[in-house]
């Protein structure tokens, strides 16, 4: 005697397998997206770090130039005062 399996009982294992496959695809997709976010953040951090390093270098160069300008201004002031004193004496 053959046993008749109702359609519903046949469908349940198929539904479970389909749900399992969907959950696995979702899990895999989330893992991939998390990896991409991590990589993008790492790239952004490196870009910001490089920009900060460049800005610090430029700041140091500007500080050196400012010191040079102060030295030139003091030398010019001294030369002008010396020139004015010589002109006043003659």
PyMOL commands that set and color helices and strands:
alter all, ss='L'
color gray80, all
select helices_A, chain A and resi 7-89
alter helices_A, ss='H'
color red, helices_A
deselect
rebuild
show_as cartoon
